[in-house]
Amino acid sequence: MRKRKVKSLLPLLLIVVGIIIVDFPLYWMFATSIRSEFEIFSESGTSLIPRQPTVENYKAILGGKLFAQSFNFRKYLWNSVITSLGATLVTLFIAILGGYSLARYELPVSEFISNTILFVYMFPGMIFAVPLLRFVQKIGLYDSLLALILVFTTFAVPFGIWMMRGYFKTIPKEVEECALIDGCSPPGVLLRISLPMAIPGIVATAIYTFILAWNDLLYPLIFVRTDANKTLTVGISNMVFGDLTPWGGIMAASVLSSLPVVLLFVFLQKYLVRGLTAGAVKE
Amino acid sequence: MKRTSLAAQRRKWGIIFLLPTVVFLSLMIIYPIVHSVLISMQYNRATSPNVYFVGLKNFYRIFTSPSFWQSFRNSIIYAFGGAFAKFLIGFAFALLLNREFRWRGIARGLLLFPWVLPVVAWCATWRWMYSPQLGIINQILLKVGLTGNSLNFLGSRELALPSVMMVGIIEGYPFFMVTLLAALQSVPGVLYEAASIDGASGWQQFVHITIPAIKGVIKISLILGIIWSWNSFAVIWSLTRGGPSGATHLLVTSAYEYAFIRGRYDYGAALSVMTVLFLLILLFIFRRWQKEES
């Protein structure tokens, strides 16, 4: 009896230890963000629990200054929101139409296009970077948020089409066929029947696309130059490699930049994991 | 008669719906790839308005430079070693989570966190934890007495690559955990019941039922994991920027450095083309491997 109990407790123990190890950085990020810069560089800087919790780091970054260096957090945040939202909207437009066509219509090119999309999704962003930079410079969009929205699509759209195609395939097409026979036009069917049924898939695709764009570092490094156009990822990354590293402020910025994606995930976890694994396991 | 015209009409709409995708693919994907290949065979630099064809000269220069072979070696270690470690850890957690217990949903959520966090925030935290003077990892090691003096995790040539890989592994294992857990849950329970009745041990059941049942998912997730690690830019760039002296440069990060820090678009493009070529070879090998099995 006793042996059995030990046997069933061991996996739980392993899980708890695992959680402590992999989530410790998350705690440490938060703990550092509420210590004063003075405390961080003192003896008690590595105590597990901050001695005198403070919000001074948050105040500093929201005020735009860290250690006398300018750190335009609010501007970076705004740029991240705008570019991620923009890329998500563009992606949804192309991905819903394209995913629907690839899932429902057997055109001679459908299979070729599906394969191409899956294939190029595995390519590194760098392969597109130099030509796109030249292109963006030529059309006068270099160093603008619009340029970022445009180039984010190189990874967001293939991903979006693949997700939407997979989702449309899980919806039975009998209802659509009945509507077609009753004389409803194809765009009407898509708008009135398929879209409402695909809302869970659309939401999952939108959230993932948003997170992908929000987290991207490579393109914001390349396609914008002035401080006022930088995103959070570039802002934080530059601060980390500065001469003097204001860790309290950097950690506060990290907490705030993680917050939106973590909240999205906590509330929609079940649903997002299901959407992702359905695609990955089936294909 | 009516039927064919209806079908033709339907087809027309299928093409219209696909139009934005085709425009996108040609403009944002195909054209840049072709242009990249072209630039890789040009003299093409940020500092000079001259652009001309030089054939395979850039590739020759790359192949004869030691820094290329260093980043190539790093890429191989990072992609294969990293993906394999992520797979093992992810699989272990998937097996642990594949049973009924009270806080399972919460445990899964907590184990997923590293994956959800923005890479840059996650890496900034690790850079802080790795700090030689005040980093918590060194403080713990010193207190426990595992080291006499503090270790420069990201600054020493020997420790930098393993330290960076560790961050990438903890950030990336949840993908394997989630995918393998979903696969494990789709294995019919009847199989295990039958095996138990026949007296098969837990280990025998694992080897003869679990593994064969989820083999396909194991393969696909490993392939994806290797490719993603191969293309990984943000983890390296936000932890070490390829340093110290190239010890953590991957092909992708050194392509970025050449093109956008040194302004050598031609070299950067050539390195990117190499990255993709190796990727194609990898995919080709995997395909053969899968065909042989089936």
Interface residues (C-beta under 8 A of the other chain):
Chain A: P11 L12 L14 I15 G18 I19 I21 V22 D23 P25 L26 W28 M29 T32 I40 F41 G45 T46 F93 I94 L97 G98 Y100 S101 L102 R104 Y105 L107 V109 S110 I113 T116 I117 V120 M122 F123 P124 G125 M126 I127 F128 A129 V130 P131 L132 R134 F135 L150 V151 T153 T154 V157 P158 I161 L180 S185 P186 P187 L190 I211 W214 N215 D216 L217 L218 L221 I222 L232 T233 I236 S237 V240 F241 T245 W247 I250 M251 A253 S254 V255 S257 S258 V261 V262 F265 V266 Q269 K270 V273 L276 T277 A280 V281 E283
Chain B: L6 Q9 R10 R11 W13 G14 I15 F17 L18 L19 P20 T21 V22 F24 L25 M28 I29 Y31 P32 I33 H35 S36 I39 F93 L96 L97 R99 F101 G105 A107 R108 G109 L110 L111 L112 F113 P114 V116 L117 P118 V119 V120 A121 W122 C123 A124 T125 W126 R127 W128 M129 S131 L134 I136 Q139 I170 V178 T179 A182 A183 S186 V217 I220 S221 L224 I227 W230 N231 F233 A234 W237 S238 R241 V252 A255 Y256 A259 F260 Y265 G268 A269 L271 S272 V273 T275 V276 L279 L283
